[in-house]
Amino acid sequence: MRPRTCRSLALQTLLAVERETCFADDAFTRFATHAKLPPEDQALAFELVYGVLRQRAMLDWQLNAVASRPVHRLPAVVAIILRLGAYQMRHLDRIPVSAAVNESVKLAKGVKGRDWSGVVNGILRNLDRREIEWPDMAHDPVNGMSVTYSCPNWLVQRWIDLWGLETAEAMCRQTLTIPPLTLRTNTLRCSREQLEARLGAEGYTVSRTSVSSQGLILEKCGSLQDLSVLQEGWCYVEDEAAQLVPLLLDAKPGQRVLDACAAPGGKCSHIAALMENQGEIVATDPEPRRLKHLEANLRTLGITCVETVETAHEADRASSWFQDQQGFDRILVDAPCSGLGVLRRHPEAKWQKTSSQLDRHGERQAGILERVARYLRPGGILVYSACSTEPEETTQVVSRFCQDHPEFCRESSARWLPPHAHSLTNPDGDFLTSGFRYNMDGFFAARLRRT
């Protein structure tokens, strides 16, 4: 069904996220394409989707305080309608309460099987009238942080146990923030100064990133489709933490590099730029759709030194690219992971992930590392990275690998990072952005040398 209003677009998107366990941006794009709403309505729908996902636990706490039945016991569509209404009432000053309630009631009338409009109307009007008592953070920090920063209890408890109260609270708070739009300069096309000057001339407000020497933060750019420097390949959208990972490879022009798990190509294209588009990069990924996306990105950026290979990791040995078992000077393993370091960009993951998944992710990541590391030449460098700060997916994977493979030794990342990033290392010298200093995503990377 084609969504006809911004609120129906938000509802359809959130239902898809709930039922399909998919990325919110993918679901939104799918439905927005068919909706054909005016830009301002589409922007409001986007804000509603991400606002509800970021604030879900807080919204449920408020709704549960005024409803006769907990939100999680209602049909999913009704629960989402209530969250949409509550978000507009409590977080969007420009929308009158009456409009938020009335539009929610209209959505409820469209639910098949039963008329929920009276229930939705009653709960939201109760929410408007009543003061909500909040949990006591000092008495019960887990529940307090869970509600205040809208994070699942298990994750709050985990971060407290790992990092302590202060850092855990900073990490929880960060999941509510709207991340900056950060660009990495494509140095094959221009310098950061040239990119900065062009953006300024086109009326954009930009500032330089704190650590990355190639990053710019863009303010209020509107649709990315209208950003000419992006469409012409002058830059790539990439968080500042991710911009630092390829530096650890220290890839040189003329070298042979393997980028395992390469799609959609951010780090791959950065490596190519650092190599001045000279040499050979083999970029592998098991999903054809993602590889096509990577290839399109490389074309836009003007990169010609990358060969893409579709290969399921379980079938690596069958690929002709892996016949030479020590064929690469550099290998990047940017492993698939929980994504708990990028919750501010993908807030749906807060409600899709469980603690039990972390061990399974770690086993998969260890398997990928084990399979590709054999193709590194003696003296070569392997960098293992993940957009997570959880030990099962990061330090434990690397430590276990090094114990099983004494021919690999850990090297400190500090030497290869910009000066301001030297503090972003753990005692083993790994790059780690836990605590989200410099307004970066949560990232991990370890540099390993094969002797």
C-alpha positions as a Markdown table, in Angstrom:
| # | Residue | x | y | z |
|---|---|---|---|---|
| 1 | Met | 0.0 | 0.0 | 0.0 |
| 2 | Arg | 1.3 | 3.5 | -0.9 |
| 3 | Pro | 1.7 | 5.6 | 2.2 |
| 4 | Arg | -0.3 | 8.9 | 1.7 |
| 5 | Thr | 0.9 | 11.0 | 4.6 |
| 6 | Cys | 4.2 | 11.5 | 6.5 |
| 7 | Arg | 2.7 | 9.7 | 9.5 |
| 8 | Ser | 1.6 | 6.7 | 7.4 |
| 9 | Leu | 5.1 | 6.5 | 5.9 |
| 10 | Ala | 6.6 | 6.5 | 9.3 |
| 11 | Leu | 4.2 | 3.8 | 10.5 |
| 12 | Gln | 5.0 | 1.6 | 7.5 |
| 13 | Thr | 8.7 | 2.0 | 8.0 |
| 14 | Leu | 8.6 | 1.2 | 11.7 |
| 15 | Leu | 6.4 | -1.8 | 11.1 |
| 16 | Ala | 8.9 | -3.1 | 8.6 |
| 17 | Val | 11.8 | -2.6 | 11.0 |
| 18 | Glu | 9.8 | -4.5 | 13.7 |
| 19 | Arg | 8.7 | -7.4 | 11.5 |
| 20 | Glu | 11.6 | -7.8 | 9.1 |
| 21 | Thr | 14.5 | -6.9 | 11.5 |
| 22 | Cys | 15.9 | -4.7 | 8.7 |
| 23 | Phe | 17.8 | -1.4 | 8.7 |
| 24 | Ala | 15.5 | 1.6 | 9.1 |
| 25 | Asp | 17.2 | 3.6 | 6.3 |
| 26 | Asp | 16.6 | 0.7 | 3.9 |
| 27 | Ala | 12.9 | 0.4 | 4.9 |
| 28 | Phe | 12.4 | 4.2 | 4.8 |
| 29 | Thr | 13.9 | 4.5 | 1.3 |
| 30 | Arg | 11.7 | 1.6 | 0.0 |
| 31 | Phe | 8.5 | 3.2 | 1.2 |
| 32 | Ala | 9.4 | 6.8 | 0.6 |
| 33 | Thr | 10.1 | 6.0 | -3.1 |
| 34 | His | 6.5 | 4.9 | -3.6 |
| 35 | Ala | 5.0 | 7.6 | -1.3 |
| 36 | Lys | 6.2 | 10.6 | -3.5 |
| 37 | Leu | 5.5 | 13.0 | -0.6 |
| 38 | Pro | 6.7 | 16.6 | -0.7 |
| 39 | Pro | 10.2 | 17.1 | 0.7 |
| 40 | Glu | 9.0 | 18.7 | 4.0 |
| 41 | Asp | 6.6 | 15.8 | 4.6 |
| 42 | Gln | 9.3 | 13.2 | 3.9 |
| 43 | Ala | 11.6 | 15.0 | 6.2 |
| 44 | Leu | 9.1 | 14.9 | 9.0 |
| 45 | Ala | 8.5 | 11.2 | 8.4 |
| 46 | Phe | 12.2 | 10.6 | 8.6 |
| 47 | Glu | 12.4 | 12.5 | 11.9 |
| 48 | Leu | 9.4 | 10.5 | 13.3 |
| 49 | Val | 11.0 | 7.2 | 12.4 |
| 50 | Tyr | 14.4 | 7.9 | 13.9 |
| 51 | Gly | 12.9 | 9.8 | 16.9 |
| 52 | Val | 10.8 | 6.8 | 17.8 |
| 53 | Leu | 13.6 | 4.4 | 17.4 |
| 54 | Arg | 16.0 | 6.5 | 19.5 |
| 55 | Gln | 13.5 | 7.2 | 22.2 |
| 56 | Arg | 11.5 | 4.0 | 22.3 |
| 57 | Ala | 12.2 | 2.9 | 25.9 |
| 58 | Met | 11.4 | 6.4 | 27.2 |
| 59 | Leu | 8.2 | 6.6 | 25.1 |
| 60 | Asp | 7.1 | 3.2 | 26.4 |
| 61 | Trp | 7.8 | 4.3 | 30.0 |
| 62 | Gln | 5.5 | 7.3 | 29.6 |
| 63 | Leu | 2.8 | 5.4 | 27.8 |
| 64 | Asn | 2.9 | 2.5 | 30.3 |
| 65 | Ala | 2.3 | 5.0 | 33.1 |
| 66 | Val | -1.0 | 6.1 | 31.6 |
| 67 | Ala | -2.3 | 2.9 | 29.9 |
| 68 | Ser | -4.2 | 0.0 | 31.4 |
| 69 | Arg | -2.1 | -2.4 | 29.4 |
| 70 | Pro | 1.7 | -2.4 | 28.8 |
| 71 | Val | 2.6 | -1.2 | 25.3 |
| 72 | His | 4.5 | -4.5 | 24.5 |
| 73 | Arg | 1.3 | -6.4 | 25.0 |
| 74 | Leu | -0.6 | -4.4 | 22.4 |
| 75 | Pro | -0.5 | -5.3 | 18.7 |
| 76 | Ala | 2.7 | -4.0 | 17.1 |
| 77 | Val | 0.9 | -1.6 | 14.8 |
| 78 | Val | -1.0 | -0.1 | 17.8 |
| 79 | Ala | 2.1 | 0.2 | 19.9 |
| 80 | Ile | 3.9 | 2.0 | 17.0 |
| 81 | Ile | 1.0 | 4.4 | 16.5 |
| 82 | Leu | 1.1 | 5.3 | 20.2 |
| 83 | Arg | 4.9 | 5.8 | 20.1 |
| 84 | Leu | 4.5 | 8.1 | 17.1 |
| 85 | Gly | 1.8 | 10.1 | 18.9 |
| 86 | Ala | 3.8 | 10.3 | 22.1 |
| 87 | Tyr | 7.0 | 11.3 | 20.3 |
| 88 | Gln | 5.2 | 14.2 | 18.6 |
| 89 | Met | 3.6 | 15.3 | 21.9 |
| 90 | Arg | 6.8 | 15.2 | 24.0 |
| 91 | His | 9.6 | 16.0 | 21.5 |
| 92 | Leu | 8.2 | 18.1 | 18.7 |
| 93 | Asp | 7.2 | 21.5 | 19.9 |
| 94 | Arg | 6.1 | 22.6 | 16.4 |
| 95 | Ile | 3.3 | 20.1 | 16.3 |
| 96 | Pro | 0.2 | 20.9 | 18.5 |
| 97 | Val | -0.8 | 18.2 | 20.9 |
| 98 | Ser | -4.3 | 18.1 | 19.4 |
| 99 | Ala | -2.8 | 17.4 | 15.9 |
| 100 | Ala | -0.6 | 14.7 | 17.3 |
| 101 | Val | -3.5 | 13.0 | 18.9 |
| 102 | Asn | -5.9 | 13.4 | 16.0 |
| 103 | Glu | -3.5 | 12.1 | 13.4 |
| 104 | Ser | -2.7 | 9.1 | 15.6 |
| 105 | Val | -6.4 | 8.4 | 15.9 |
| 106 | Lys | -6.7 | 8.5 | 12.1 |
| 107 | Leu | -3.9 | 5.9 | 11.8 |
| 108 | Ala | -5.6 | 3.7 | 14.4 |
| 109 | Lys | -8.8 | 3.8 | 12.3 |
| 110 | Gly | -6.9 | 2.2 | 9.5 |
| 111 | Val | -5.9 | -0.9 | 11.5 |
| 112 | Lys | -7.5 | -4.0 | 10.1 |
| 113 | Gly | -9.5 | -6.3 | 12.4 |
| 114 | Arg | -10.5 | -3.9 | 15.2 |
| 115 | Asp | -11.1 | -0.2 | 15.7 |
| 116 | Trp | -8.3 | 0.9 | 18.1 |
| 117 | Ser | -9.0 | 4.6 | 17.7 |
| 118 | Gly | -10.7 | 4.9 | 21.1 |
| 119 | Val | -7.8 | 3.2 | 22.9 |
| 120 | Val | -5.2 | 5.4 | 21.1 |
| 121 | Asn | -7.2 | 8.5 | 21.8 |
| 122 | Gly | -7.7 | 7.7 | 25.5 |
| 123 | Ile | -4.0 | 6.8 | 26.2 |
| 124 | Leu | -2.6 | 9.9 | 24.4 |
| 125 | Arg | -5.1 | 12.2 | 26.1 |
| 126 | Asn | -4.1 | 10.7 | 29.4 |
| 127 | Leu | -0.5 | 11.3 | 28.5 |
| 128 | Asp | -1.2 | 14.9 | 27.9 |
| 129 | Arg | -2.9 | 15.4 | 31.2 |
| 130 | Arg | -0.7 | 13.5 | 33.6 |
| 131 | Glu | 2.8 | 14.1 | 35.0 |
| 132 | Ile | 5.1 | 11.1 | 34.6 |
| 133 | Glu | 7.3 | 10.0 | 37.5 |
| 134 | Trp | 10.8 | 9.0 | 36.3 |
| 135 | Pro | 13.0 | 6.2 | 37.7 |
| 136 | Asp | 15.5 | 7.2 | 40.3 |
| 137 | Met | 18.9 | 7.1 | 38.5 |
| 138 | Ala | 20.8 | 7.2 | 41.8 |
| 139 | His | 18.8 | 4.3 | 43.4 |
| 140 | Asp | 18.6 | 2.2 | 40.3 |
| 141 | Pro | 21.2 | 3.3 | 37.7 |
| 142 | Val | 20.4 | 0.5 | 35.2 |
| 143 | Asn | 16.7 | 1.2 | 35.0 |
| 144 | Gly | 17.3 | 4.9 | 35.3 |
| 145 | Met | 19.8 | 5.0 | 32.4 |
| 146 | Ser | 17.6 | 2.6 | 30.4 |
| 147 | Val | 14.6 | 4.9 | 30.5 |
| 148 | Thr | 16.5 | 8.2 | 30.4 |
| 149 | Tyr | 18.7 | 7.3 | 27.5 |
| 150 | Ser | 16.3 | 4.7 | 25.9 |
| 151 | Cys | 18.7 | 1.8 | 25.9 |
| 152 | Pro | 17.8 | -1.9 | 26.7 |
| 153 | Asn | 18.5 | -2.9 | 30.3 |
| 154 | Trp | 20.9 | -5.7 | 29.3 |
| 155 | Leu | 23.1 | -3.2 | 27.3 |
| 156 | Val | 23.1 | -0.7 | 30.1 |
| 157 | Gln | 24.2 | -3.3 | 32.7 |
| 158 | Arg | 26.8 | -4.6 | 30.3 |
| 159 | Trp | 28.4 | -1.2 | 29.7 |
| 160 | Ile | 28.4 | -0.4 | 33.4 |
| 161 | Asp | 30.2 | -3.7 | 34.1 |
| 162 | Leu | 32.7 | -3.1 | 31.3 |
| 163 | Trp | 33.4 | 0.6 | 31.5 |
| 164 | Gly | 32.0 | 1.9 | 34.8 |
| 165 | Leu | 29.0 | 4.2 | 35.5 |
| 166 | Glu | 30.4 | 7.4 | 34.0 |
| 167 | Thr | 31.6 | 6.0 | 30.7 |
| 168 | Ala | 28.5 | 3.8 | 30.4 |
| 169 | Glu | 26.2 | 6.9 | 30.9 |
| 170 | Ala | 28.2 | 8.7 | 28.2 |
| 171 | Met | 27.8 | 5.8 | 25.8 |
| 172 | Cys | 24.0 | 5.5 | 26.5 |
| 173 | Arg | 23.6 | 9.3 | 26.1 |
| 174 | Gln | 25.4 | 9.1 | 22.7 |
| 175 | Thr | 22.8 | 6.7 | 21.3 |
| 176 | Leu | 20.3 | 9.6 | 21.5 |
| 177 | Thr | 22.4 | 12.1 | 19.6 |
| 178 | Ile | 21.9 | 12.9 | 15.9 |
| 179 | Pro | 25.3 | 12.1 | 14.4 |
| 180 | Pro | 27.0 | 14.7 | 12.2 |
| 181 | Leu | 27.2 | 14.3 | 8.5 |
| 182 | Thr | 30.9 | 13.8 | 8.0 |
| 183 | Leu | 32.6 | 13.7 | 4.6 |
| 184 | Arg | 36.0 | 12.2 | 3.7 |
| 185 | Thr | 37.8 | 14.1 | 1.0 |
| 186 | Asn | 38.5 | 12.0 | -2.1 |
| 187 | Thr | 42.2 | 13.0 | -2.5 |
| 188 | Leu | 42.2 | 11.5 | -6.0 |
| 189 | Arg | 39.9 | 14.4 | -7.1 |
| 190 | Cys | 40.8 | 17.3 | -4.7 |
| 191 | Ser | 42.3 | 18.4 | -1.4 |
| 192 | Arg | 40.3 | 19.0 | 1.7 |
| 193 | Glu | 41.0 | 22.8 | 1.3 |
| 194 | Gln | 39.5 | 22.7 | -2.2 |
| 195 | Leu | 36.5 | 20.7 | -1.1 |
| 196 | Glu | 36.0 | 23.1 | 1.8 |
| 197 | Ala | 36.2 | 26.1 | -0.5 |
| 198 | Arg | 33.8 | 24.6 | -3.0 |
| 199 | Leu | 31.2 | 23.7 | -0.4 |
| 200 | Gly | 31.5 | 27.2 | 1.1 |
| 201 | Ala | 31.0 | 28.8 | -2.3 |
| 202 | Glu | 27.9 | 26.7 | -2.8 |
| 203 | Gly | 26.4 | 28.0 | 0.4 |
| 204 | Tyr | 27.1 | 25.2 | 2.8 |
| 205 | Thr | 28.5 | 25.6 | 6.3 |
| 206 | Val | 31.4 | 23.2 | 7.1 |
| 207 | Ser | 33.9 | 22.6 | 9.8 |
| 208 | Arg | 37.0 | 20.5 | 9.9 |
| 209 | Thr | 37.1 | 17.2 | 11.8 |
| 210 | Ser | 39.1 | 17.2 | 15.0 |
| 211 | Val | 41.3 | 14.2 | 14.2 |
| 212 | Ser | 41.1 | 13.1 | 10.6 |
| 213 | Ser | 43.1 | 15.2 | 8.2 |
| 214 | Gln | 40.6 | 14.6 | 5.4 |
| 215 | Gly | 37.3 | 15.0 | 7.1 |
| 216 | Leu | 34.7 | 17.8 | 6.9 |
| 217 | Ile | 31.5 | 18.1 | 8.9 |
| 218 | Leu | 28.6 | 19.5 | 6.9 |
| 219 | Glu | 25.7 | 21.4 | 8.5 |
| 220 | Lys | 22.1 | 21.2 | 7.2 |
| 221 | Cys | 22.8 | 19.9 | 3.7 |
| 222 | Gly | 19.3 | 18.7 | 2.8 |
| 223 | Ser | 19.1 | 15.8 | 0.4 |
| 224 | Leu | 22.4 | 14.1 | -0.4 |
| 225 | Gln | 21.1 | 13.7 | -4.0 |
| 226 | Asp | 21.5 | 17.5 | -4.3 |
| 227 | Leu | 25.0 | 17.6 | -3.0 |
| 228 | Ser | 27.1 | 18.1 | -6.1 |
| 229 | Val | 30.5 | 17.3 | -4.6 |
| 230 | Leu | 29.2 | 13.9 | -3.5 |
| 231 | Gln | 27.6 | 13.1 | -6.8 |
| 232 | Glu | 30.8 | 14.1 | -8.6 |
| 233 | Gly | 33.0 | 12.0 | -6.4 |
| 234 | Trp | 34.9 | 14.7 | -4.6 |
| 235 | Cys | 34.1 | 13.1 | -1.3 |
| 236 | Tyr | 32.5 | 10.1 | 0.5 |
| 237 | Val | 30.1 | 10.1 | 3.5 |
| 238 | Glu | 32.0 | 8.4 | 6.3 |
| 239 | Asp | 32.3 | 8.9 | 10.1 |
| 240 | Glu | 35.5 | 10.2 | 11.4 |
| 241 | Ala | 36.4 | 7.0 | 13.3 |
| 242 | Ala | 36.0 | 5.0 | 10.1 |
| 243 | Gln | 38.3 | 7.4 | 8.3 |
| 244 | Leu | 41.1 | 6.5 | 10.7 |
| 245 | Val | 41.0 | 2.7 | 10.2 |
| 246 | Pro | 42.7 | 2.5 | 6.7 |
| 247 | Leu | 45.6 | 4.6 | 8.0 |
| 248 | Leu | 46.7 | 1.6 | 10.1 |
| 249 | Leu | 47.3 | -0.5 | 7.0 |
| 250 | Asp | 50.0 | 2.0 | 5.8 |
| 251 | Ala | 49.3 | 0.8 | 2.2 |
| 252 | Lys | 51.7 | 2.0 | -0.4 |
| 253 | Pro | 51.3 | 2.6 | -4.1 |
| 254 | Gly | 52.0 | -0.5 | -6.1 |
| 255 | Gln | 51.2 | -3.0 | -3.3 |
| 256 | Arg | 48.6 | -5.8 | -3.5 |
| 257 | Val | 45.8 | -5.4 | -0.9 |
| 258 | Leu | 42.9 | -7.6 | 0.1 |
| 259 | Asp | 39.8 | -5.9 | 1.5 |
| 260 | Ala | 37.7 | -8.7 | 2.9 |
| 261 | Cys | 34.0 | -7.7 | 3.7 |
| 262 | Ala | 34.6 | -4.7 | 1.5 |
| 263 | Ala | 31.1 | -3.4 | 0.6 |
| 264 | Pro | 29.8 | -0.7 | 0.4 |
| 265 | Gly | 33.4 | 0.5 | -0.1 |
| 266 | Gly | 34.2 | 3.3 | 2.3 |
| 267 | Lys | 37.4 | 1.9 | 3.5 |
| 268 | Cys | 38.2 | 0.3 | 0.2 |
| 269 | Ser | 38.0 | 3.6 | -1.6 |
| 270 | His | 40.1 | 5.3 | 1.1 |
| 271 | Ile | 42.8 | 2.7 | 0.8 |
| 272 | Ala | 42.8 | 3.3 | -3.0 |
| 273 | Ala | 43.2 | 7.0 | -2.4 |
| 274 | Leu | 46.1 | 6.4 | 0.0 |
| 275 | Met | 47.7 | 4.2 | -2.7 |
| 276 | Glu | 47.2 | 7.0 | -5.2 |
| 277 | Asn | 45.1 | 4.5 | -7.3 |
| 278 | Gln | 48.3 | 2.6 | -8.1 |
| 279 | Gly | 48.6 | -1.1 | -7.3 |
| 280 | Glu | 45.9 | -3.8 | -6.9 |
| 281 | Ile | 43.1 | -4.0 | -4.4 |
| 282 | Val | 41.0 | -7.2 | -4.3 |
| 283 | Ala | 37.6 | -6.3 | -2.7 |
| 284 | Thr | 35.5 | -9.3 | -1.7 |
| 285 | Asp | 32.0 | -9.6 | -0.4 |
| 286 | Pro | 29.5 | -12.5 | -0.3 |
| 287 | Glu | 26.5 | -10.4 | -1.4 |
| 288 | Pro | 26.2 | -9.5 | -5.1 |
| 289 | Arg | 23.8 | -6.6 | -4.4 |
| 290 | Arg | 26.4 | -5.0 | -2.0 |
| 291 | Leu | 29.2 | -5.6 | -4.5 |
| 292 | Lys | 27.2 | -3.7 | -7.2 |
| 293 | His | 26.8 | -0.8 | -4.7 |
| 294 | Leu | 30.5 | -0.9 | -4.1 |
| 295 | Glu | 31.3 | -0.8 | -7.8 |
| 296 | Ala | 29.0 | 2.1 | -8.3 |
| 297 | Asn | 30.7 | 4.0 | -5.5 |
| 298 | Leu | 34.2 | 3.3 | -7.0 |
| 299 | Arg | 33.1 | 4.6 | -10.4 |
| 300 | Thr | 31.8 | 7.8 | -8.9 |
| 301 | Leu | 35.1 | 8.3 | -7.0 |
| 302 | Gly | 37.2 | 7.6 | -10.1 |
| 303 | Ile | 38.9 | 4.6 | -8.7 |
| 304 | Thr | 40.3 | 2.0 | -11.1 |
| 305 | Cys | 42.7 | -0.1 | -9.1 |
| 306 | Val | 40.0 | -2.3 | -7.4 |
| 307 | Glu | 38.9 | -5.7 | -8.6 |
| 308 | Thr | 35.7 | -6.9 | -7.0 |
| 309 | Val | 35.2 | -10.6 | -6.2 |
| 310 | Glu | 31.9 | -12.2 | -5.1 |
| 311 | Thr | 32.9 | -14.9 | -2.7 |
| 312 | Ala | 31.1 | -16.4 | 0.2 |
| 313 | His | 33.7 | -16.7 | 3.0 |
| 314 | Glu | 33.1 | -20.5 | 3.3 |
| 315 | Ala | 34.1 | -20.8 | -0.4 |
| 316 | Asp | 37.3 | -18.7 | -0.3 |
| 317 | Arg | 39.5 | -21.7 | -1.3 |
| 318 | Ala | 37.5 | -22.1 | -4.5 |
| 319 | Ser | 38.2 | -18.6 | -5.6 |
| 320 | Ser | 41.1 | -18.1 | -8.1 |
| 321 | Trp | 42.1 | -15.0 | -6.2 |
| 322 | Phe | 43.2 | -17.1 | -3.2 |
| 323 | Gln | 45.4 | -19.6 | -5.1 |
| 324 | Asp | 48.5 | -17.8 | -3.9 |
| 325 | Gln | 48.3 | -18.3 | -0.2 |
| 326 | Gln | 50.7 | -15.5 | 0.6 |
| 327 | Gly | 49.7 | -13.1 | -2.1 |
| 328 | Phe | 48.9 | -9.9 | -0.3 |
| 329 | Asp | 51.1 | -7.1 | 1.2 |
| 330 | Arg | 48.1 | -5.8 | 3.2 |
| 331 | Ile | 44.8 | -7.2 | 4.4 |
| 332 | Leu | 41.9 | -5.4 | 5.9 |
| 333 | Val | 39.2 | -7.4 | 7.7 |
| 334 | Asp | 36.4 | -5.0 | 8.5 |
| 335 | Ala | 34.3 | -7.7 | 10.1 |
| 336 | Pro | 30.5 | -7.8 | 10.2 |
| 337 | Cys | 29.5 | -7.3 | 13.8 |
| 338 | Ser | 26.7 | -6.2 | 16.1 |
| 339 | Gly | 27.0 | -2.6 | 15.2 |
| 340 | Leu | 26.7 | -1.5 | 18.8 |
| 341 | Gly | 29.3 | 1.2 | 18.1 |
| 342 | Val | 27.0 | 2.9 | 15.6 |
| 343 | Leu | 23.7 | 2.9 | 17.5 |
| 344 | Arg | 23.2 | 6.7 | 17.0 |
| 345 | Arg | 23.2 | 6.0 | 13.2 |
| 346 | His | 21.2 | 2.7 | 13.4 |
| 347 | Pro | 19.0 | 3.1 | 16.6 |
| 348 | Glu | 16.9 | 0.1 | 15.5 |
| 349 | Ala | 19.7 | -2.1 | 16.5 |
| 350 | Lys | 19.1 | -1.2 | 20.2 |
| 351 | Trp | 15.9 | -3.3 | 19.9 |
| 352 | Gln | 17.1 | -6.0 | 17.6 |
| 353 | Lys | 20.3 | -7.1 | 19.3 |
| 354 | Thr | 20.7 | -9.4 | 22.3 |
| 355 | Ser | 23.7 | -10.3 | 24.5 |
| 356 | Ser | 23.7 | -13.9 | 23.3 |
| 357 | Gln | 24.4 | -12.7 | 19.7 |
| 358 | Leu | 27.8 | -11.3 | 20.7 |
| 359 | Asp | 29.5 | -14.7 | 21.1 |
| 360 | Arg | 28.1 | -15.8 | 17.8 |
| 361 | His | 29.4 | -12.7 | 16.1 |
| 362 | Gly | 32.8 | -13.3 | 17.7 |
| 363 | Glu | 32.9 | -16.9 | 16.4 |
| 364 | Arg | 32.0 | -15.7 | 12.9 |
| 365 | Gln | 34.6 | -12.9 | 13.0 |
| 366 | Ala | 37.3 | -15.3 | 14.2 |
| 367 | Gly | 36.5 | -17.6 | 11.3 |
| 368 | Ile | 36.8 | -14.9 | 8.7 |
| 369 | Leu | 40.1 | -13.7 | 10.2 |
| 370 | Glu | 41.4 | -17.3 | 10.3 |
| 371 | Arg | 40.5 | -17.9 | 6.6 |
| 372 | Val | 42.0 | -14.7 | 5.1 |
| 373 | Ala | 45.1 | -14.3 | 7.3 |
| 374 | Arg | 46.9 | -17.2 | 5.5 |
| 375 | Tyr | 47.1 | -15.1 | 2.3 |
| 376 | Leu | 49.3 | -12.4 | 3.9 |
| 377 | Arg | 52.9 | -12.4 | 2.9 |
| 378 | Pro | 55.6 | -12.5 | 5.6 |
| 379 | Gly | 56.3 | -9.0 | 6.8 |
| 380 | Gly | 52.8 | -7.9 | 5.7 |
| 381 | Ile | 50.2 | -6.0 | 7.7 |
| 382 | Leu | 46.7 | -7.2 | 8.6 |
| 383 | Val | 44.2 | -4.8 | 10.2 |
| 384 | Tyr | 41.1 | -6.2 | 11.9 |
| 385 | Ser | 38.3 | -3.7 | 12.6 |
| 386 | Ala | 34.7 | -3.6 | 13.7 |
| 387 | Cys | 32.1 | -0.9 | 14.4 |
| 388 | Ser | 31.8 | -2.2 | 17.9 |
| 389 | Thr | 33.5 | -1.8 | 21.2 |
| 390 | Glu | 32.3 | -5.1 | 22.7 |
| 391 | Pro | 35.2 | -7.4 | 23.8 |
| 392 | Glu | 33.7 | -10.5 | 22.2 |
| 393 | Glu | 33.9 | -8.9 | 18.8 |
| 394 | Thr | 37.1 | -6.9 | 19.2 |
| 395 | Thr | 39.9 | -7.5 | 21.7 |
| 396 | Gln | 39.0 | -11.2 | 22.4 |
| 397 | Val | 39.0 | -12.0 | 18.7 |
| 398 | Val | 42.4 | -10.6 | 18.2 |
| 399 | Ser | 43.9 | -12.0 | 21.4 |
| 400 | Arg | 42.7 | -15.5 | 20.6 |
| 401 | Phe | 44.0 | -15.2 | 17.0 |
| 402 | Cys | 47.4 | -14.1 | 18.1 |
| 403 | Gln | 47.6 | -16.9 | 20.7 |
| 404 | Asp | 46.8 | -19.5 | 17.9 |
| 405 | His | 49.2 | -17.8 | 15.4 |
| 406 | Pro | 52.5 | -16.8 | 17.0 |
| 407 | Glu | 53.7 | -15.7 | 13.5 |
| 408 | Phe | 51.4 | -12.7 | 14.0 |
| 409 | Cys | 52.3 | -9.9 | 16.5 |
| 410 | Arg | 50.3 | -6.9 | 17.6 |
| 411 | Glu | 51.7 | -3.5 | 16.9 |
| 412 | Ser | 50.6 | -0.2 | 18.5 |
| 413 | Ser | 48.2 | 1.8 | 16.4 |
| 414 | Ala | 49.4 | 5.1 | 17.7 |
| 415 | Arg | 52.3 | 5.5 | 15.3 |
| 416 | Trp | 49.9 | 5.4 | 12.3 |
| 417 | Leu | 47.2 | 7.6 | 13.7 |
| 418 | Pro | 47.1 | 11.5 | 13.7 |
| 419 | Pro | 48.5 | 13.0 | 16.9 |
| 420 | His | 45.1 | 13.8 | 18.4 |
| 421 | Ala | 44.1 | 10.1 | 18.1 |
| 422 | His | 47.1 | 8.8 | 20.1 |
| 423 | Ser | 44.8 | 8.8 | 23.2 |
| 424 | Leu | 42.3 | 6.6 | 21.4 |
| 425 | Thr | 44.3 | 3.4 | 22.1 |
| 426 | Asn | 43.9 | 0.7 | 24.7 |
| 427 | Pro | 46.8 | -0.9 | 26.7 |
| 428 | Asp | 47.5 | -3.3 | 23.8 |
| 429 | Gly | 47.9 | -0.4 | 21.4 |
| 430 | Asp | 44.6 | -1.1 | 19.5 |
| 431 | Phe | 42.5 | 1.8 | 18.2 |
| 432 | Leu | 39.4 | 2.1 | 20.3 |
| 433 | Thr | 36.8 | 4.9 | 20.5 |
| 434 | Ser | 34.8 | 3.8 | 23.5 |
| 435 | Gly | 33.2 | 6.7 | 25.3 |
| 436 | Phe | 32.7 | 8.5 | 21.9 |
| 437 | Arg | 35.4 | 11.1 | 22.3 |
| 438 | Tyr | 35.6 | 13.7 | 19.4 |
| 439 | Asn | 32.0 | 12.9 | 18.6 |
| 440 | Met | 33.0 | 9.7 | 16.7 |
| 441 | Asp | 31.2 | 6.4 | 16.3 |
| 442 | Gly | 32.4 | 3.5 | 18.5 |
| 443 | Phe | 35.1 | 1.7 | 16.5 |
| 444 | Phe | 37.9 | -0.8 | 17.1 |
| 445 | Ala | 40.9 | -1.7 | 15.0 |
| 446 | Ala | 44.0 | -3.8 | 15.7 |
| 447 | Arg | 47.2 | -3.8 | 13.6 |
| 448 | Leu | 49.0 | -7.2 | 13.2 |
| 449 | Arg | 52.3 | -7.9 | 11.5 |
| 450 | Arg | 53.2 | -11.3 | 10.1 |
| 451 | Thr | 56.8 | -12.2 | 10.8 |
